[in-house]
Amino acid sequence: MTRPDSRTASKNTAAQAPRHGLARVLSKLGVCSRSQAEQWVRDGRVSVDGRVVRDPYHPVVMDRQQVEVDGQPQREAARVAVMFNKPRGLVVSAADEQGRDTVYGALAAAGLPWLGPVGRLDKASEGLLLLSNDTVWAAGITDPATHLDKTYHVQVAGVPDAGVLAAMLAGVEDAGDRLKAKRATLLRSGEKNAWIEVVLDEGRNRHIRRLLAALGFDVLRLIRVAIGPLALGELAKGQWRALSTDEIKALNTRR
């Protein structure tokens, strides 16, 4: 039997190796976001095997080609995942065109590597925000197909009765979106306002605020208290902590 030439076999193996766009490679390495990588490439800061490449979609074979940024070889970053108790008023963005305070400004002194937000909380919302440089893990959490529960404590003006809670489960149409809750429970109430626990297994832009507004209720505060089995717990507002290996695994929807 004729054995294949070793050089031919090597070429075939290389041809079969998965290729990714250059910006995606930098993102998968955990060194920056995809959008930031695209800007670096277009600015001429990135080279592949010693040649400057300005196309963010230029195909690269990870682990076989050397990618450098500003002349520095890029290696896969150690994977980091943290939870942050986001205060109200912070924007979940690396920079804000309006000059508003951001989550990254609050974490600037923490000495953390680049981390991307795993999902979003709008400026007026508070509570549990995940950040990580593991883009595959993050994508599994944010993928709508996973239907990972997210739990919120919501203060509303007025006191919703059982009919309102049932309507939240049935859902409403708003701007072409079907908005509904997986669960809605009255936690406590006073004369003028109430706290309800709302669980979503999908999330659209300003989902809870729009859902309640359609039912005649203004949201006074909105706090995310859990993502799947991971609870915010006693983490103080404005503080962060690293997730344990077990916590990361518990949220791994792509096992």
C-alpha angles and dihedrals in degrees: 000000000000113000117220116255109260092230091053091049090050091051091048091051091050091048090053094048112108116257126207134187113270095245091049090051091056090048093048089051087060097236099117145343122284092249092049090049091052090054092048090052094048090048090058095245096123129076133184117209089344097311122109111239121196098182111094089202096052105135116249131180106224116230091015103065126053115238119193133186115202087347094305118121113239121224130179108282121231107266115253130181125179139175119224127193098224115211121219113269100038120118117224095229138101090234134005124215090213093053095245121157113269138204089246091056089054090051097041095105095046095088092230124153120243109304129182124212114257098219125331145271118198121238094265094047127089142197140044115029122168123210127185144156091219100098095182092054090045093050090054091055096047097040107113089216091069093062091208109184118245117192125208136183108215129190113206135186106249131017117278115216129211090276092058092048090050090050090053089058093045091050138217136241115244126170091336095311127113105225122191142141127239090216134003123186132175108236101180139330142200133190096284108020144019143202119232131183113229125190121196126188091187131031135211128180109297087348100168096039092052093044093052093041089056088055093049102261129122117215113232098178133004120193125178106217103173144017111201107311093341113101127195089227118169097338106139121240111272093017131112139198136187118255117243121241089253092051091050091050092047089058094044102116092174100061 
